Amino acid sequence: MIQNQHLFHIPVMGTGHSIDSPIRVAHLGIHSVISVVDDLLCEKIRKYYSDQYGYEYKNIPRSASDGRAERIRAYLDTVADIVSEKFEELKMMSLFEDTEKDRYFHLLPENNSLKTSYNFISGLTEKENRQKLIKDLTELMTPGAIDVNIMAKVDALKTGNDGEPLSPEFSDANAAFRGFAMSKLSSSVVLSAGFNPRLYSYLAEFRDFYRDQAGQIKKKIILKVSDFRSALIQGKFLAKKGLEVAEFRIESGLNCGGHAFASDGLLLPILLREFNEKKDQLLETFRPMIISFYESQGWEYPDNEETNTAPRITVQGGIGNNGEMTRLLNDFQMDATGWGSPFLLVPEATCVDDVTSAVLAEAGTDDVYLSNVSPLGVPFNNIRGTGSELHTKDLIEKGKPGSKCPKGFLVSNTEFTENPICTASAQYQILKISHIHESDLTPEQKESEKRKVMEKTCLCTNLGTGSLIRLGIMNPSYGRQAICPGPNIAWFNRLYSLEEMVDHIYGRRESLVPAERPHMFAKELEMYVDYMEQLMLSIDDDHPEMRRMKKMHKNLEEGMDYCLEIASKTPYPGENLESIKTSVKKSRIKLEELMGVAAAV
């Protein structure tokens, strides 16, 4: 796996917003993650870039027998070729003449060994020695990784032309994974959105995920996890099959972009502390299982520094300035961080259309909210004023709610049909609204339930629309662009150059966010209290969910105690620790009121 020269990576964002990020930034040494949920979008983007770079392009039709896997493989191979071409061109450039090659080194963090060497060479005057050192330094340069995200639970099992279910290898997640596994990439697959035993078992069929005779793994596994227990359970499942987890990627349950997989009130600082204290357990637990598997296969498992190193632990979700990142790296000993939403305003790094970019830049804290628009039934971070929101409202006003469901990646509901359909589809919404009309609910309750049904949005199509418009593949008048930033986006208010954002991350310039921006830990706490308040609107003290609310309350209390410990420390530059104290005070009052009302009821 390519070493990350930076202290951050760009996570997956929607189906389209980071789909070509490696093409944009990998030659500069920056890691990023592509979504392959939408193989049809991948095919359109492949055609665009094949034309741009003069590559041969042959369409892979929807009717192809293994089309989903083939489209994903073909796109990833195209991205790999482009990144390789751009990186080799960059390496051939001169140094110290303000070239893209110089830019590569300027972007690196100050303590990076390559940057230290670059700065040293820049001060030399003896030509022959200088050229030799430049050649040696060039050989040490590495591109950013082209990592691939697969949502494990987005795994519909397709049917054939005869209407019969296909074998499990053709399920959406397995086919997407097969596309990555067959590709020429030497990078990582990021598995997110839950534990899928069928998919995890399928990984074992591909030799690239095991060590070769030299002890190297061509394709590695990154798990996005919610807590240490989840990391241990999933890691053990894979280890029994000889599969190693290269990295556990911790994400805030609510203070993130996209789908929000909320925990039971376990705040990020609590989770990070546990990982920091127990991370050695991961290697101690997994390694014997992995060695045992290799022995059962008659394979040799190398005993070296790499195989004796614990999995990397990284964190993402709501990081907004260098001070916060420094605390994550220093106090919690994280190996790296993920910065997502801010890069949506960096056109050099992500694929966002002009209209949506303006919506992001102008958004305030009230414009970013946790919505119910996702057909998956999971809370979804959303922003007001997008083309998707306007299109959904227009359909409702015309009395024609719902999507035609042209792609069907999120089909899961069997309430009215034998085969699963999507809750954002017109088919489902017509059936559901009819069912509501025939129910015994009051008129007010019926209207409320109808609104919940009709707000579901076609994310399969709309999350990719902005990228197609940005690349000129689709006419801007089509609209319908959806985007899913985290709340952090409200504090970034214009477009930024790549240099501006990277310098902001490393604290090398005046901060791009104001001093009053709440600390990421403060924001997460407030979001959890608001989330708990929403959950409690529909339950009373005898409701089965009340036990969960009490558990959530207990966890939040423990989290707030620890947050106050952090707030009492000396802040790193730019860290607004005072906002943590304020948030804890407000949140405790609100929680007391919530639990008091529940007890009274």
Secondary structure in CASP SS format (residue, H / E / C, confidence):
PFRMAT SS
TARGET T0000
AUTHOR 0000-0000-0000
METHOD secondary structure of the structure
MODEL  1
M C 1.00
I C 1.00
Q C 1.00
N C 1.00
Q C 1.00
H C 1.00
L C 1.00
F E 1.00
H E 1.00
I E 1.00
P C 1.00
V C 1.00
M C 1.00
G C 1.00
T C 1.00
G C 1.00
H C 1.00
S C 1.00
I C 1.00
D C 1.00
S H 1.00
P H 1.00
I H 1.00
R H 1.00
V H 1.00
A H 1.00
H H 1.00
L H 1.00
G C 1.00
I C 1.00
H C 1.00
S E 1.00
V E 1.00
I E 1.00
S E 1.00
V C 1.00
V C 1.00
D C 1.00
D H 1.00
L H 1.00
L H 1.00
C H 1.00
E H 1.00
K H 1.00
I H 1.00
R H 1.00
K H 1.00
Y H 1.00
Y H 1.00
S H 1.00
D H 1.00
Q H 1.00
Y H 1.00
G C 1.00
Y C 1.00
E C 1.00
Y C 1.00
K C 1.00
N C 1.00
I C 1.00
P C 1.00
R C 1.00
S C 1.00
A C 1.00
S C 1.00
D C 1.00
G H 1.00
R H 1.00
A H 1.00
E H 1.00
R H 1.00
I H 1.00
R H 1.00
A H 1.00
Y H 1.00
L H 1.00
D H 1.00
T H 1.00
V H 1.00
A H 1.00
D H 1.00
I H 1.00
V H 1.00
S H 1.00
E H 1.00
K H 1.00
F H 1.00
E H 1.00
E H 1.00
L H 1.00
K H 1.00
M C 1.00
M C 1.00
S C 1.00
L C 1.00
F C 1.00
E C 1.00
D C 1.00
T C 1.00
E H 1.00
K H 1.00
D H 1.00
R H 1.00
Y H 1.00
F H 1.00
H H 1.00
L H 1.00
L C 1.00
P C 1.00
E C 1.00
N C 1.00
N C 1.00
S H 1.00
L H 1.00
K H 1.00
T H 1.00
S H 1.00
Y H 1.00
N H 1.00
F H 1.00
I H 1.00
S H 1.00
G C 1.00
L C 1.00
T C 1.00
E C 1.00
K H 1.00
E H 1.00
N H 1.00
R H 1.00
Q H 1.00
K H 1.00
L H 1.00
I H 1.00
K H 1.00
D H 1.00
L H 1.00
T H 1.00
E H 1.00
L H 1.00
M C 1.00
T C 1.00
P C 1.00
G C 1.00
A C 1.00
I E 1.00
D E 1.00
V E 1.00
N E 1.00
I E 1.00
M E 1.00
A C 1.00
K C 1.00
V C 1.00
D C 1.00
A C 1.00
L C 1.00
K C 1.00
T E 1.00
G C 1.00
N C 1.00
D C 1.00
G C 1.00
E C 1.00
P E 1.00
L C 1.00
S C 1.00
P H 1.00
E H 1.00
F H 1.00
S C 1.00
D H 1.00
A H 1.00
N H 1.00
A H 1.00
A H 1.00
F H 1.00
R H 1.00
G H 1.00
F H 1.00
A H 1.00
M H 1.00
S C 1.00
K C 1.00
L C 1.00
S C 1.00
S C 1.00
S E 1.00
V E 1.00
V E 1.00
L E 1.00
S E 1.00
A C 1.00
G C 1.00
F C 1.00
N C 1.00
P H 1.00
R H 1.00
L H 1.00
Y H 1.00
S H 1.00
Y H 1.00
L H 1.00
A C 1.00
E C 1.00
F C 1.00
R H 1.00
D H 1.00
F H 1.00
Y C 1.00
R C 1.00
D C 1.00
Q C 1.00
A C 1.00
G C 1.00
Q C 1.00
I C 1.00
K C 1.00
K C 1.00
K E 1.00
I E 1.00
I E 1.00
L E 1.00
K E 1.00
V E 1.00
S C 1.00
D C 1.00
F H 1.00
R H 1.00
S H 1.00
A H 1.00
L H 1.00
I H 1.00
Q H 1.00
G H 1.00
K H 1.00
F H 1.00
L H 1.00
A H 1.00
K C 1.00
K C 1.00
G C 1.00
L C 1.00
E C 1.00
V E 1.00
A E 1.00
E E 1.00
F E 1.00
R E 1.00
I E 1.00
E E 1.00
S C 1.00
G C 1.00
L C 1.00
N C 1.00
C C 1.00
G C 1.00
G C 1.00
H E 1.00
A C 1.00
F C 1.00
A C 1.00
S C 1.00
D C 1.00
G C 1.00
L C 1.00
L C 1.00
L H 1.00
P H 1.00
I H 1.00
L H 1.00
L H 1.00
R H 1.00
E H 1.00
F H 1.00
N H 1.00
E H 1.00
K H 1.00
K H 1.00
D H 1.00
Q H 1.00
L H 1.00
L H 1.00
E H 1.00
T H 1.00
F H 1.00
R H 1.00
P H 1.00
M H 1.00
I H 1.00
I H 1.00
S H 1.00
F H 1.00
Y H 1.00
E H 1.00
S H 1.00
Q H 1.00
G C 1.00
W C 1.00
E C 1.00
Y C 1.00
P C 1.00
D C 1.00
N C 1.00
E C 1.00
E C 1.00
T C 1.00
N C 1.00
T C 1.00
A C 1.00
P C 1.00
R E 1.00
I E 1.00
T E 1.00
V E 1.00
Q E 1.00
G C 1.00
G C 1.00
I C 1.00
G C 1.00
N C 1.00
N H 1.00
G H 1.00
E H 1.00
M H 1.00
T H 1.00
R H 1.00
L H 1.00
L H 1.00
N H 1.00
D C 1.00
F C 1.00
Q C 1.00
M C 1.00
D C 1.00
A E 1.00
T E 1.00
G E 1.00
W C 1.00
G C 1.00
S H 1.00
P H 1.00
F H 1.00
L H 1.00
L H 1.00
V C 1.00
P C 1.00
E C 1.00
A C 1.00
T C 1.00
C C 1.00
V C 1.00
D C 1.00
D H 1.00
V H 1.00
T H 1.00
S H 1.00
A H 1.00
V H 1.00
L H 1.00
A H 1.00
E H 1.00
A C 1.00
G C 1.00
T C 1.00
D C 1.00
D C 1.00
V E 1.00
Y E 1.00
L E 1.00
S E 1.00
N C 1.00
V C 1.00
S C 1.00
P C 1.00
L C 1.00
G C 1.00
V C 1.00
P C 1.00
F E 1.00
N E 1.00
N E 1.00
I E 1.00
R C 1.00
G C 1.00
T C 1.00
G H 1.00
S H 1.00
E H 1.00
L H 1.00
H H 1.00
T H 1.00
K H 1.00
D H 1.00
L H 1.00
I H 1.00
E H 1.00
K C 1.00
G C 1.00
K C 1.00
P C 1.00
G C 1.00
S E 1.00
K C 1.00
C C 1.00
P C 1.00
K C 1.00
G C 1.00
F C 1.00
L C 1.00
V C 1.00
S C 1.00
N E 1.00
T C 1.00
E C 1.00
F C 1.00
T C 1.00
E C 1.00
N C 1.00
P C 1.00
I E 1.00
C C 1.00
T C 1.00
A C 1.00
S E 1.00
A H 1.00
Q H 1.00
Y H 1.00
Q H 1.00
I H 1.00
L H 1.00
K H 1.00
I H 1.00
S H 1.00
H H 1.00
I H 1.00
H H 1.00
E C 1.00
S C 1.00
D C 1.00
L C 1.00
T C 1.00
P H 1.00
E H 1.00
Q H 1.00
K H 1.00
E H 1.00
S H 1.00
E H 1.00
K H 1.00
R H 1.00
K H 1.00
V H 1.00
M H 1.00
E C 1.00
K C 1.00
T C 1.00
C C 1.00
L H 1.00
C H 1.00
T H 1.00
N H 1.00
L H 1.00
G H 1.00
T H 1.00
G H 1.00
S H 1.00
L H 1.00
I H 1.00
R H 1.00
L C 1.00
G C 1.00
I C 1.00
M C 1.00
N C 1.00
P H 1.00
S H 1.00
Y H 1.00
G C 1.00
R C 1.00
Q C 1.00
A C 1.00
I C 1.00
C C 1.00
P C 1.00
G C 1.00
P H 1.00
N H 1.00
I H 1.00
A H 1.00
W H 1.00
F C 1.00
N C 1.00
R C 1.00
L C 1.00
Y C 1.00
S C 1.00
L H 1.00
E H 1.00
E H 1.00
M H 1.00
V H 1.00
D H 1.00
H H 1.00
I H 1.00
Y C 1.00
G C 1.00
R C 1.00
R C 1.00
E C 1.00
S C 1.00
L C 1.00
V C 1.00
P C 1.00
A C 1.00
E C 1.00
R C 1.00
P C 1.00
H C 1.00
M H 1.00
F H 1.00
A H 1.00
K H 1.00
E H 1.00
L H 1.00
E H 1.00
M H 1.00
Y H 1.00
V H 1.00
D H 1.00
Y H 1.00
M H 1.00
E H 1.00
Q H 1.00
L H 1.00
M H 1.00
L C 1.00
S C 1.00
I C 1.00
D C 1.00
D C 1.00
D C 1.00
H C 1.00
P C 1.00
E C 1.00
M H 1.00
R H 1.00
R H 1.00
M H 1.00
K H 1.00
K H 1.00
M H 1.00
H H 1.00
K H 1.00
N H 1.00
L H 1.00
E H 1.00
E H 1.00
G H 1.00
M H 1.00
D H 1.00
Y H 1.00
C H 1.00
L H 1.00
E H 1.00
I H 1.00
A H 1.00
S C 1.00
K C 1.00
T C 1.00
P C 1.00
Y C 1.00
P C 1.00
G C 1.00
E C 1.00
N C 1.00
L H 1.00
E H 1.00
S H 1.00
I H 1.00
K H 1.00
T H 1.00
S H 1.00
V H 1.00
K H 1.00
K H 1.00
S H 1.00
R H 1.00
I H 1.00
K H 1.00
L H 1.00
E H 1.00
E H 1.00
L H 1.00
M H 1.00
G H 1.00
V H 1.00
A H 1.00
A H 1.00
A H 1.00
V C 1.00
END
